[in-house]
Each structure stands twice: as C-alpha cells, then as structure tokens.
C-alpha cells in the first residue's frame, strides 16, 4: 500500500481507538494529531472543513476525518481515513452487542469514563483555545461565536444557529455591496426529515440498510437526535426494538470511543445478527462518505468567494460557539467531585504547557479512574 495511505490508516485507527467524549473531543484530537504534530493541513483549513461538515447531515467528527483523508490522498485517502476512524468503535460495539444478546445486560465500565471524561475536557478546552484564535478573526466573527453559544443555551436548533450566524457575518462584511450573490451550502436534505415511511418493514438485511441509510442522509445533531429518530422508526413504527433495548444501545454508543453513530451496529446486531450489524453500519455511514466526496472540491471555491467566505467565517465561529456550549455541558456531567476537578486542572496544565500525546493522557485517565473506583 502507498506509504501515505498507511500513515492515514495509522493515525485514524489510533484516533478511533482513543477518541472518547463525543465530537468535540474528536475534533480536539484531530487538531492535535493532524495540525500540530503532522502539519497535514493548516488550522484555517481544518476550520473550513469543520464549518462545511456542520452544514451537512451525519456525524460531524467522522465527516471531518473523511475530509482530511480526501485532502491528504484523494478518494483513496477519503475511504481509508473514514473506515479507519469508524472500525475500532464498530468492532467494540459489535462485541458488546454479542455479550448483550447473550446476557441481556450492558457491561458496567463506569470507572473507565470516570477517569477519561475529565482528561477529555482538558483536551477540548485546549482545542477551543487554539481554534478560537483562528476563527474569531475580527469583531463580527467574535460576536457571532458568542451569540452561537448563547443560542445553544437557549435551546435553538443547531442548524438555525449556524445559518443565522453565517448569513449575519456575510451580510455585515459585504453590506455596502449590492446584488449580493454568494455560494451558500444549505442543508436542503433536512427538508426531508419530516418524511416518514409508513410501511411496516420486516427486519431483514435490506430493510435495515434502507432505514439506516435514510437516517444517515437526513440526521443533524448528536446522540439525542439519533435517539429520537430510532425511537420513532424502530420502536414505534416498525417495532423492531423495545424502548429499553434502544436506551441500552445509545448507552453503548456513548460508552465506547469513536462516533456515537456506531449505535447502529449494536441495533443491527440485535435485530438481525451479524448481517444486520453490517447493513446498519454501512447504511448510516455511507451518506457521510458520499456528501464529503461531492462537497470537498468546493471548499476552496467557497473560501475564495468574497460572500461565501464571509458566510464560512460565520459558520466556523458558530461551530466553535456550539462546541463551547457542549463543553460546558460535559463539564457539568464529568467534573463531579474533587478527584475529577483536580484531574481536569492537572491535565489542562499538561496539555497547555507540554506536547503530550493525547493517547497517553486518555490511557492515564482510564488507569486513575480504575484505581480510584476499585
């Protein structure tokens, strides 16, 4: 294999194995590995790719990995990066699904997240600081980022926040001009989110693939939005799962590293065994590969357009504003006692002052969590 593709596989296999903590943590780790350590792309380019991923359906961090692979080595890099990032989590979830079917119980690993979450918080804070200095490049983008964070706390829809801030910054920067014509990347597929298939599907492999293909094509937002889609389709409409099984599936997705969309692997296995797991996983992630392949070539054109560039600047800073809101939520649920508070502070000092590999920090957090809770 091409040495470049081998490098891509190694990096994203590692990230997929240690990337606990959701999209914000994944983005922080990619910034460290891709921008800081390897200089594969600039931080400005990473922000542009992140801004674009926020405007299309699917798991943002996975799509960012796919974008980076495409930037590095074309369509082959796209496939290698995406699959390498997804496969570790899929393998872990698949094994847990087998155990679950046998014992009808979710394995307990509170100690793992107890030690890892505070470490991840510090990694995210460092990434926010670095990315924020690039994204908040002037007064309009800085204000846009603050407004996006406020919008998050007031419960506004994430896509509405991104579009509003993006358009606001674009209009402000180009207000004197007439006949504003920009290249807008609007999430039209979200219009299909209300489309519902009323057919009663039997849980065979083809139907599992089609259901998860639909979800992967129209889903914006994180795990709670995914939960709502799966509840409506798989529990209420098709009655493939019980609500308890669905909650257990979401819990497994949050417990394991990598994208929470690997919940699909767990659900697919519960419904139709190994083939079901494969069909569900391919179905939910395939749209992300397709969207990135179609959109990536336009990223530079968007940046070179004066109007679209202003829009992208707004989307970038809004993305970080939302990331800041998510970070606050994570802090409230992860920093829960003296130990986790001290661990967060110590890790923050380490990541800001020393170039320590995030993999070692995550492993160290897991070990400390095990020691403290056992």
RAGI-V815883 format. One record per residue. N is the residue number from 1. RES is the residue in one letter. SS is DSSP state (a for helix, b for strand, c for the rest). PSI is psi as a letter, one per 30 degrees, with the letter a starting at -180 (* if undefined). BURIAL is I if it has 24 or more other C-alpha atoms within 12 Angstrom, else O. Layout:
BEGIN
n->N res->RES ss->SS psi->PSI burial->BURIAL
n->N res->RES ss->SS psi->PSI burial->BURIAL
END
This chain:
BEGIN
n->1 res->X ss->c psi->k burial->O
n->2 res->X ss->c psi->k burial->O
n->3 res->X ss->a psi->e burial->O
n->4 res->X ss->a psi->e burial->O
n->5 res->X ss->a psi->e burial->I
n->6 res->X ss->a psi->e burial->O
n->7 res->X ss->a psi->e burial->I
n->8 res->X ss->a psi->e burial->I
n->9 res->X ss->a psi->e burial->I
n->10 res->X ss->a psi->e burial->I
n->11 res->X ss->a psi->e burial->I
n->12 res->X ss->a psi->f burial->I
n->13 res->X ss->a psi->e burial->I
n->14 res->X ss->a psi->e burial->I
n->15 res->X ss->a psi->e burial->I
n->16 res->X ss->a psi->f burial->I
n->17 res->X ss->a psi->e burial->I
n->18 res->X ss->a psi->f burial->I
n->19 res->X ss->c psi->i burial->I
n->20 res->X ss->c psi->l burial->I
n->21 res->X ss->c psi->g burial->I
n->22 res->X ss->c psi->a burial->I
n->23 res->X ss->a psi->e burial->I
n->24 res->X ss->a psi->e burial->I
n->25 res->X ss->a psi->e burial->I
n->26 res->X ss->a psi->e burial->I
n->27 res->X ss->a psi->e burial->I
n->28 res->X ss->a psi->e burial->I
n->29 res->X ss->a psi->e burial->I
n->30 res->X ss->a psi->e burial->I
n->31 res->X ss->a psi->e burial->I
n->32 res->X ss->a psi->e burial->I
n->33 res->X ss->a psi->e burial->I
n->34 res->X ss->a psi->e burial->I
n->35 res->X ss->a psi->e burial->I
n->36 res->X ss->a psi->e burial->O
n->37 res->X ss->a psi->e burial->O
n->38 res->X ss->c psi->f burial->O
n->39 res->X ss->c psi->h burial->O
n->40 res->X ss->c psi->e burial->I
n->41 res->X ss->c psi->l burial->I
n->42 res->X ss->c psi->l burial->I
n->43 res->X ss->a psi->e burial->I
n->44 res->X ss->a psi->e burial->I
n->45 res->X ss->a psi->e burial->I
n->46 res->X ss->a psi->e burial->I
n->47 res->X ss->a psi->e burial->I
n->48 res->X ss->a psi->e burial->I
n->49 res->X ss->a psi->e burial->I
n->50 res->X ss->a psi->e burial->I
n->51 res->X ss->a psi->e burial->I
n->52 res->X ss->a psi->e burial->I
n->53 res->X ss->a psi->f burial->I
n->54 res->X ss->c psi->f burial->I
n->55 res->X ss->c psi->g burial->I
n->56 res->X ss->c psi->l burial->I
n->57 res->X ss->c psi->l burial->I
n->58 res->X ss->c psi->l burial->I
n->59 res->X ss->c psi->j burial->I
n->60 res->X ss->a psi->e burial->I
n->61 res->X ss->a psi->e burial->I
n->62 res->X ss->a psi->e burial->I
n->63 res->X ss->a psi->e burial->I
n->64 res->X ss->a psi->e burial->I
n->65 res->X ss->a psi->e burial->I
n->66 res->X ss->a psi->e burial->I
n->67 res->X ss->a psi->e burial->I
n->68 res->X ss->a psi->e burial->I
n->69 res->X ss->a psi->e burial->I
n->70 res->X ss->a psi->e burial->I
n->71 res->X ss->a psi->e burial->I
n->72 res->X ss->a psi->e burial->I
n->73 res->X ss->a psi->h burial->I
n->74 res->X ss->a psi->a burial->O
n->75 res->X ss->a psi->e burial->I
n->76 res->X ss->a psi->e burial->I
n->77 res->X ss->a psi->e burial->I
n->78 res->X ss->a psi->e burial->I
n->79 res->X ss->a psi->e burial->I
n->80 res->X ss->a psi->e burial->I
n->81 res->X ss->a psi->e burial->I
n->82 res->X ss->a psi->e burial->I
n->83 res->X ss->a psi->e burial->I
n->84 res->X ss->a psi->e burial->I
n->85 res->X ss->a psi->e burial->I
n->86 res->X ss->a psi->e burial->I
n->87 res->X ss->a psi->e burial->I
n->88 res->X ss->a psi->e burial->I
n->89 res->X ss->a psi->e burial->I
n->90 res->X ss->a psi->e burial->I
n->91 res->X ss->a psi->e burial->I
n->92 res->X ss->a psi->e burial->I
n->93 res->X ss->a psi->e burial->I
n->94 res->X ss->a psi->e burial->I
n->95 res->X ss->a psi->e burial->I
n->96 res->X ss->a psi->e burial->I
n->97 res->X ss->a psi->e burial->I
n->98 res->X ss->a psi->e burial->I
n->99 res->X ss->a psi->e burial->O
n->100 res->X ss->a psi->e burial->I
n->101 res->X ss->a psi->e burial->I
n->102 res->X ss->a psi->e burial->O
n->103 res->X ss->a psi->f burial->O
n->104 res->X ss->c psi->h burial->O
n->105 res->X ss->c psi->k burial->O
n->106 res->X ss->c psi->k burial->I
n->107 res->X ss->c psi->k burial->I
n->108 res->X ss->c psi->k burial->O
n->109 res->X ss->c psi->h burial->O
n->110 res->X ss->a psi->e burial->O
n->111 res->X ss->a psi->e burial->O
n->112 res->X ss->a psi->e burial->I
n->113 res->X ss->a psi->f burial->I
n->114 res->X ss->a psi->e burial->I
n->115 res->X ss->a psi->f burial->I
n->116 res->X ss->a psi->e burial->I
n->117 res->X ss->a psi->e burial->I
n->118 res->X ss->a psi->e burial->I
n->119 res->X ss->a psi->e burial->I
n->120 res->X ss->a psi->e burial->I
n->121 res->X ss->a psi->e burial->I
n->122 res->X ss->a psi->e burial->I
n->123 res->X ss->a psi->e burial->I
n->124 res->X ss->a psi->e burial->I
n->125 res->X ss->a psi->e burial->I
n->126 res->X ss->a psi->e burial->I
n->127 res->X ss->a psi->e burial->I
n->128 res->X ss->a psi->e burial->I
n->129 res->X ss->a psi->e burial->O
n->130 res->X ss->a psi->e burial->I
n->131 res->X ss->a psi->e burial->I
n->132 res->X ss->a psi->e burial->I
n->133 res->X ss->a psi->f burial->O
n->134 res->X ss->a psi->e burial->I
n->135 res->X ss->a psi->e burial->I
n->136 res->X ss->c psi->i burial->I
n->137 res->X ss->c psi->f burial->O
n->138 res->X ss->c psi->a burial->O
n->139 res->X ss->a psi->e burial->O
n->140 res->X ss->a psi->e burial->I
n->141 res->X ss->a psi->e burial->I
n->142 res->X ss->a psi->e burial->I
n->143 res->X ss->a psi->e burial->I
n->144 res->X ss->a psi->e burial->I
n->145 res->X ss->a psi->e burial->I
n->146 res->X ss->a psi->e burial->I
n->147 res->X ss->a psi->e burial->I
n->148 res->X ss->a psi->e burial->I
n->149 res->X ss->a psi->e burial->I
n->150 res->X ss->a psi->e burial->I
n->151 res->X ss->a psi->e burial->I
n->152 res->X ss->a psi->e burial->I
n->153 res->X ss->a psi->f burial->O
n->154 res->X ss->c psi->f burial->O
n->155 res->X ss->c psi->g burial->O
n->156 res->X ss->c psi->l burial->O
n->157 res->X ss->c psi->k burial->O
n->158 res->X ss->a psi->e burial->I
n->159 res->X ss->a psi->e burial->I
n->160 res->X ss->a psi->e burial->I
n->161 res->X ss->a psi->e burial->I
n->162 res->X ss->a psi->e burial->I
n->163 res->X ss->a psi->e burial->I
n->164 res->X ss->a psi->e burial->I
n->165 res->X ss->a psi->e burial->I
n->166 res->X ss->a psi->e burial->I
n->167 res->X ss->a psi->e burial->I
n->168 res->X ss->a psi->e burial->I
n->169 res->X ss->a psi->e burial->I
n->170 res->X ss->a psi->e burial->I
n->171 res->X ss->a psi->e burial->I
n->172 res->X ss->a psi->e burial->I
n->173 res->X ss->a psi->f burial->I
n->174 res->X ss->c psi->g burial->O
n->175 res->X ss->c psi->e burial->O
n->176 res->X ss->c psi->f burial->O
n->177 res->X ss->c psi->k burial->O
n->178 res->X ss->c psi->l burial->O
n->179 res->X ss->c psi->h burial->O
n->180 res->X ss->c psi->k burial->O
n->181 res->X ss->c psi->j burial->O
n->182 res->X ss->c psi->l burial->I
n->183 res->X ss->c psi->j burial->I
n->184 res->X ss->c psi->k burial->I
n->185 res->X ss->c psi->i burial->I
n->186 res->X ss->c psi->k burial->I
n->187 res->X ss->c psi->i burial->I
n->188 res->X ss->a psi->f burial->O
n->189 res->X ss->a psi->f burial->I
n->190 res->X ss->a psi->f burial->O
n->191 res->X ss->a psi->f burial->O
n->192 res->X ss->a psi->f burial->O
n->193 res->X ss->a psi->f burial->O
n->194 res->X ss->a psi->f burial->O
n->195 res->X ss->c psi->k burial->O
n->196 res->X ss->c psi->k burial->O
n->197 res->X ss->c psi->j burial->O
n->198 res->X ss->c psi->g burial->O
n->199 res->X ss->c psi->k burial->O
n->200 res->X ss->c psi->j burial->O
n->201 res->X ss->c psi->k burial->O
n->202 res->X ss->c psi->k burial->O
n->203 res->X ss->c psi->i burial->I
n->204 res->X ss->c psi->l burial->I
n->205 res->X ss->a psi->e burial->I
n->206 res->X ss->a psi->e burial->O
n->207 res->X ss->a psi->e burial->I
n->208 res->X ss->a psi->e burial->I
n->209 res->X ss->a psi->e burial->I
n->210 res->X ss->a psi->e burial->I
n->211 res->X ss->a psi->e burial->I
n->212 res->X ss->a psi->f burial->I
n->213 res->X ss->a psi->e burial->I
n->214 res->X ss->a psi->e burial->I
n->215 res->X ss->a psi->e burial->I
n->216 res->X ss->a psi->f burial->I
n->217 res->X ss->a psi->f burial->I
n->218 res->X ss->a psi->f burial->I
n->219 res->X ss->c psi->j burial->I
n->220 res->X ss->c psi->l burial->I
n->221 res->X ss->c psi->a burial->I
n->222 res->X ss->c psi->b burial->I
n->223 res->X ss->a psi->e burial->I
n->224 res->X ss->a psi->e burial->O
n->225 res->X ss->a psi->e burial->I
n->226 res->X ss->a psi->e burial->I
n->227 res->X ss->a psi->e burial->I
n->228 res->X ss->a psi->e burial->O
n->229 res->X ss->a psi->e burial->I
n->230 res->X ss->a psi->e burial->I
n->231 res->X ss->a psi->e burial->I
n->232 res->X ss->a psi->e burial->I
n->233 res->X ss->a psi->e burial->I
n->234 res->X ss->a psi->e burial->I
n->235 res->X ss->a psi->e burial->I
n->236 res->X ss->a psi->e burial->O
n->237 res->X ss->a psi->e burial->O
n->238 res->X ss->c psi->f burial->I
n->239 res->X ss->c psi->h burial->O
n->240 res->X ss->c psi->f burial->I
n->241 res->X ss->c psi->l burial->I
n->242 res->X ss->c psi->l burial->O
n->243 res->X ss->a psi->e burial->O
n->244 res->X ss->a psi->e burial->O
n->245 res->X ss->a psi->e burial->I
n->246 res->X ss->a psi->e burial->I
n->247 res->X ss->a psi->e burial->I
n->248 res->X ss->a psi->e burial->I
n->249 res->X ss->a psi->e burial->I
n->250 res->X ss->a psi->e burial->I
n->251 res->X ss->a psi->e burial->I
n->252 res->X ss->a psi->e burial->I
n->253 res->X ss->a psi->e burial->I
n->254 res->X ss->a psi->f burial->I
n->255 res->X ss->a psi->e burial->I
n->256 res->X ss->c psi->l burial->I
n->257 res->X ss->c psi->l burial->I
n->258 res->X ss->c psi->a burial->I
n->259 res->X ss->c psi->k burial->I
n->260 res->X ss->a psi->f burial->I
n->261 res->X ss->a psi->f burial->I
n->262 res->X ss->a psi->f burial->I
n->263 res->X ss->a psi->e burial->I
n->264 res->X ss->a psi->e burial->I
n->265 res->X ss->a psi->e burial->I
n->266 res->X ss->a psi->e burial->I
n->267 res->X ss->a psi->e burial->I
n->268 res->X ss->a psi->e burial->I
n->269 res->X ss->a psi->e burial->I
n->270 res->X ss->a psi->e burial->I
n->271 res->X ss->a psi->e burial->I
n->272 res->X ss->a psi->g burial->I
n->273 res->X ss->a psi->a burial->I
n->274 res->X ss->a psi->e burial->I
n->275 res->X ss->a psi->e burial->I
n->276 res->X ss->a psi->e burial->I
n->277 res->X ss->a psi->e burial->I
n->278 res->X ss->a psi->e burial->I
n->279 res->X ss->a psi->e burial->I
n->280 res->X ss->a psi->e burial->I
n->281 res->X ss->a psi->e burial->I
n->282 res->X ss->a psi->e burial->I
n->283 res->X ss->a psi->e burial->I
n->284 res->X ss->a psi->f burial->I
n->285 res->X ss->a psi->f burial->I
n->286 res->X ss->a psi->e burial->I
n->287 res->X ss->a psi->e burial->I
n->288 res->X ss->a psi->e burial->I
n->289 res->X ss->a psi->e burial->I
n->290 res->X ss->a psi->e burial->I
n->291 res->X ss->a psi->e burial->I
n->292 res->X ss->a psi->e burial->I
n->293 res->X ss->a psi->e burial->I
n->294 res->X ss->a psi->e burial->O
n->295 res->X ss->a psi->e burial->I
n->296 res->X ss->a psi->e burial->I
n->297 res->X ss->a psi->f burial->O
n->298 res->X ss->a psi->f burial->O
n->299 res->X ss->a psi->e burial->I
n->300 res->X ss->a psi->e burial->O
n->301 res->X ss->a psi->e burial->O
n->302 res->X ss->a psi->e burial->I
n->303 res->X ss->a psi->e burial->I
n->304 res->X ss->a psi->f burial->O
n->305 res->X ss->c psi->k burial->O
n->306 res->X ss->a psi->e burial->I
n->307 res->X ss->a psi->e burial->I
n->308 res->X ss->a psi->e burial->I
n->309 res->X ss->a psi->e burial->I
n->310 res->X ss->a psi->e burial->I
n->311 res->X ss->a psi->e burial->I
n->312 res->X ss->a psi->e burial->I
n->313 res->X ss->a psi->e burial->I
n->314 res->X ss->a psi->e burial->I
n->315 res->X ss->a psi->e burial->I
n->316 res->X ss->a psi->e burial->I
n->317 res->X ss->a psi->e burial->I
n->318 res->X ss->a psi->e burial->I
n->319 res->X ss->a psi->e burial->I
n->320 res->X ss->a psi->e burial->I
n->321 res->X ss->a psi->e burial->I
n->322 res->X ss->a psi->e burial->I
n->323 res->X ss->a psi->e burial->I
n->324 res->X ss->a psi->e burial->I
n->325 res->X ss->a psi->e burial->I
n->326 res->X ss->a psi->e burial->I
n->327 res->X ss->a psi->e burial->I
n->328 res->X ss->a psi->e burial->I
n->329 res->X ss->a psi->e burial->O
n->330 res->X ss->a psi->e burial->I
n->331 res->X ss->a psi->e burial->I
n->332 res->X ss->a psi->e burial->O
n->333 res->X ss->a psi->f burial->O
n->334 res->X ss->a psi->e burial->I
n->335 res->X ss->c psi->j burial->I
n->336 res->X ss->c psi->f burial->O
n->337 res->X ss->c psi->a burial->O
n->338 res->X ss->a psi->e burial->O
n->339 res->X ss->a psi->e burial->O
n->340 res->X ss->a psi->e burial->I
n->341 res->X ss->a psi->e burial->I
n->342 res->X ss->a psi->e burial->O
n->343 res->X ss->a psi->e burial->I
n->344 res->X ss->a psi->e burial->I
n->345 res->X ss->a psi->e burial->I
n->346 res->X ss->a psi->e burial->I
n->347 res->X ss->a psi->e burial->I
n->348 res->X ss->a psi->e burial->I
n->349 res->X ss->a psi->e burial->O
n->350 res->X ss->a psi->e burial->O
n->351 res->X ss->a psi->f burial->I
n->352 res->X ss->a psi->f burial->O
n->353 res->X ss->a psi->f burial->O
n->354 res->X ss->c psi->l burial->O
n->355 res->X ss->c psi->i burial->O
n->356 res->X ss->c psi->k burial->O
n->357 res->X ss->c psi->k burial->I
n->358 res->X ss->a psi->f burial->I
n->359 res->X ss->a psi->e burial->I
n->360 res->X ss->a psi->e burial->O
n->361 res->X ss->a psi->e burial->I
n->362 res->X ss->a psi->e burial->I
n->363 res->X ss->a psi->e burial->I
n->364 res->X ss->a psi->e burial->I
n->365 res->X ss->a psi->e burial->I
n->366 res->X ss->a psi->e burial->I
n->367 res->X ss->a psi->e burial->O
n->368 res->X ss->a psi->e burial->I
n->369 res->X ss->a psi->e burial->I
n->370 res->X ss->a psi->e burial->O
n->371 res->X ss->a psi->e burial->O
n->372 res->X ss->a psi->e burial->O
n->373 res->X ss->a psi->f burial->O
n->374 res->X ss->c psi->* burial->O
END
